[in-house]
């Protein structure tokens, strides 16, 4: 189950579970569109994997399977 992290690990932009602005790698490192498509060029600086749009968990599933509230912030490129 995806964590659905609440922020961009580079610029700390909020990325709520319903955001279409979130990008992830296979390890669920999470980035906003601006960082993912700009300075990161669709490549995760943590693992080197590609970045893909994060899927949106349906609202009715969030009650039972909530998104993570733990913010992760790393110095990315």
N, C-alpha and C positions, 0 to 999 in steps of 0.2 A: 504494500500500500504506500503510495507516495506521501511524503511528509507535508507537502504544500507549504514550504517555508514562507514566512511573511514578508520578506524583504529581499532586495537586490544585495548580493554579497559585496558588490563594489561600491555603489553610491548610496546604499541604504534606503532607496525608494521603497515605499510600502507596496506590497504585491499581495492583496487579499486573494482568497481562494477563487473568486470569480473573475480575477484579472486576466485579460487577454494579452497583457503586456509582459508576462513571465516566460522565461526561457530556462530550460534545465538540460543537464548532461545526464549520462547514465548513473551517476552517483548522486543525483538530485541537487547538485550545486545550482543555485538559482540566481538569475540575472534579469534585469529589466531589458526591454527592447533596445533602448538607447545604448546601453553598455554591450549587450550581446551582438548587435549589428555594427556597432561603431568600433571602439577600441579593442574588443575581443575578437572581432571578425568571425563570429560563429564558432569559436574554439575555446573550450574551457581552459582557463589558465591553471586550474588545479590538477586536472587529470589528462588534458590534451585531447579529450573527446569532443565530438561535435555538439552543438547546442540546438535544441528543438523547442518549438512552442510547448509550454506546459499544458497538459489537458486540464479541463475545468471539471471539478467534482460537482455533480448535481446537488443543488441546495438541499433537497430532501435527504441526501446521504451525509451531509456535513454534521447533522445532529448526532448521528451514530458513529461517524468516522471524521472527527474534527481535524482541521488543519493545525499544523504546528504553530506554536506561539513563540518558539525559541528563535531569536534573531541571530543570524550568522553574518559577520562582516569581516572581509579579508581585503588586503591590499592587492588589487588585481591590476596588473600591467599599468 
